[in-house]
């Protein structure tokens, strides 16, 4: 378990890295990707060449004997919800970082991007059940609290990753529309039904994080492996091609279910490997929207 000093040091390091990315790379793209609820009247100003004649305020124009136009601005006040997988399966990584570390960084980037645009951010932490709920709020201190929890929270679980439980909690607690990011390795199923309900009300985006060795076993002979969530151990002959093919097929099945579920529900999905540059992938997703 990390000490308070170690947690604060990690929070500061993540803040410096992700806040810079949010300010210089993602804030504008986030703003253009996720629109507000509509346009509201802001002010009246004098007509300028190039203004749409449809926006002319004829009452004010008649009063001052030269044209004035109405100016509207976007009503934002959006709410971003992060559904963050803190189960034991996220504590795995053989490349540059653990899945949990990548989820933490992406969550921080999304939080600062939302905060820069004056939007609220809330979090639902889940493992085999919902571990913690942080209601949506604004402000830097709130974002830093979220990052502290991302680093320090340890799941109180008996085993498994329950994406469905997190989505059901979202559906029960938040009735108004939110932008919801579900960050997980999505090793559990089924979750299509609560995902479908969530996608009807919210703008849902899945962020699937996986490691290279989640999808393929190296050929290393007899190896004792342990399921990080059930804690069960077994010996695997990784030199056996049939064993490696079965392992790969299991991952492919999870991947196929995830892709089909999100596509069927009309929700977005980003897939990221732990050694990938998530900056480029997120940029591509925002621009593609």
N, C-alpha and C positions, 0 to 999 in steps of 0.2 A: 504494500500500500504506500502511495506517495505521501510525503510530508507536506504540510501547508506551504513551506518555502518552495519545495519542488513544484507543487501545483501552480503557485503564483508565477514562478519562473517560466513554466510551460505556457501559461496563459499569456504572459507578456510576449513571448516568442511568437506564438500563433497570432496574437493581435497585430504585431508589427508586419508579419508576412501577409496575412489575409486582408487586413484593412487597406494595405497598399494596393493589393489586387483589386479590391472592391472599388476604391476611389478612382483608380487609373484605368481599369479595364472593364469591370462589370457593371458599374453603377448606371451608365447610360444605356447599356444593352438590356439590363434588367428593367429599367424604366420603360423602354420602348417595347419590350416583350410582354410585360404584364401591365395592361392598361387599367386606369381607374374606372369608376362607376359611370362616368359620363362627363359632360361639360357643364360648367356653371358660369353665370354672368359675373364678370369681374369689374369692368369699367367702360366708360365711353371716352373715346378720343377722336381727334380730328382725322378726317379721311386722308389717306396717303395713296399716291399712285400704286396700283397693284392690289389694293384691297378689294375684296369681293363686294360687289354692289349689293348683294343680298344681305350683307351685315350692316347696311346703313340704318341708323336710327332716325326715322323720318320726323318724329316729334322734336328731337333735339335739333335736327337739321333746320326745321322750320323756325324754331325759336331763335337760332343764331344766324340764320340766313346763309350758312355754308355747311357742307356735309360733315357729319360725324358718324362713326361706326361703333357698334357694340363689340366689346372684346370679351371672349370667353376663355376660361382656363380649365384644365383637366381636374376633375374631382378625384383625388387619389384615395388617401386614407385606407390603404389595403392592409390586409392581415396575412402574414406568412406563418404557416405552421410547419414545423419540422418534426417528422416522425422518425426517430433515430433508434436504430437497432444497437442495443448494448449487450446483446447475448454473447455467450462465450465463443461462438463460431466467428465473431468479428475479431477475436484476439488471435488471429492467424495471419501470417504473411511470410513469404519466403523471398520476396524481391526487395524493393526499396523500403517498404513500410508495412505495418499491419493494416488490415482492412479497417480496424477501428480508428487508426491514425488518419487514414484517408477520409473516412466519414466525418471525423472531427474537423479537418481542414475545410472540406466542402461546406459543412454546416456553418462554420465561421464566416466563410466568404459570402454565403447566401444571407446570413444574418446582417453583416455589415452593409451589403448591397441594399437590403431592405431598409436598414436604418438610415443610410445616406439619402434615400428617397422618402424619408419620414413615415415609413410604414411600421406597423406593429409586428413583433415576432414572438411566437410561442413555441413550446417544444413538448412533445410526448415521447418520453423514453420508454422503450419496451424490450423485453426479452421473451420469456414464455408467457408473460402477462405485462400489463402496463406497470412500469416501475415508478414513474414520476411524471407529473404534469406541471408545466410552468405556463401560466396563462399569458396571452399576448400582451406585450407592453412596448413602449418606445424607449429610446435612450441608450447611451453608451454603457452606463452602469448595468443596465439590464442585459445587454449583449455580452458583457464580460461575465456576468453571472452564468449565462448559458454556456459560455466556453469553459468556465470552471467546472460546471456539472458534466460537460462532455468529457473532460479529462478525468474527473474524480469519481464519477458515479460507477458503482459496482453492482451488477445485476443480482437480485435476490431470486435465483431461479433453481428449479429442480431439473431443468433440461428443456431444450428446444427453443425455437424462434417462432413466435406467434404473431405474424404480420396481421392476421385477421383480427386479433384482439385489439391491436393499435388502431386499425381502421374503424372498428366498431365503437371504440372509445371516442374517436374523432367525430363520428356520426352522431353520437349521443350528446357530446358536450358542446360542439360548435354548430349552431344552426345557421349562422350567416356565412356567406361565401368567403372562402379563403383560398390562397395559393398554397397548396400542400405539397411538400417534398417528402417522399418516403425513402429514407436512406438505409439500405439493408443489403445483405447478400441473398435474400429471398430463398433461403434453403427450405422454408416450410411451405406447405400448401395443404388444403386449398385456401384461397383468400379472394377468389374472384367475386363472390356475392357482395361482401362488404366493400370491396373496391368499386364495384358497379354503383352501389349506393352513394359512396363518397364522390365519385366522378360526376354524378348528377347534380350535386350541390356545389362542389368545389372544383377548382382548376388543379388537377392532380398530376404530379410528375414523379415517376419512380427513378431512383438513382441506385442501380445495381452495382455493387462493388464485389469483385472477386479476385482471387489470387491465381497465378498460373497453375499451381498445383491443386487448386480446387477442380480443375478441368482435366488434368492429366497427371498420371503417376510416373515418376522417373523409374527407370529400370535399375533397381539397386539391390536385387535379391530379396531374401527374407527380412521383413521389417515389421517391428511391433508398432502398431498405430493406436491412437486413442481418440474416440469421439469427444470433441471438446465440450459438448453439451450434455451427453449422457454419461460421460466419463468411462464408458466401456472400452476395453482394449481387446485387440485381436492381432494375430499374426497374418501378414499378407505376403505372398510371393510376388513381389513386383517385377520379377524377371519373367513371370508368366504373362504372355501377351493377352490371353483370355481375361485375366484379372484386370489388366490395364484397360482393356476394351470395355469391360463391365463398369469400371470406375468412370470412364469417359462418357459412357451411355447414360449413367445416372445424372451426371452434370448436364448433359445435353437435354435430358428430360425436364429438369428443373428450369433450364434456360428457355425451352420451348413453351412450357406452361406460363412462365413469366411474360414472355413476349406476347403470347396469344391473349392472356388475361388483360394486359394493359391496352393492347390494340382493340380488343372487343369492347372495352369500356370507354374508348375514346380518350384515354389518358396518355401522357407522354412518358417515354422511357429512355434513360441514358444508361449505358453499360460501360463500366470502367474497370480496368485491371489495375492492380496495386502499383505496377511500375509504369503506368501511363501518365502522360502530362494532362492532368485534369483541366488545366487552364484552357488548352486548345479545345478539348472536348466540350466544356461548358460554353465557350465562345461559339463554337459551331452550333450547339443546341439553341442558344439564344438567337443567333442570326437566322437559323432555320425556322424559328417560330414567326 
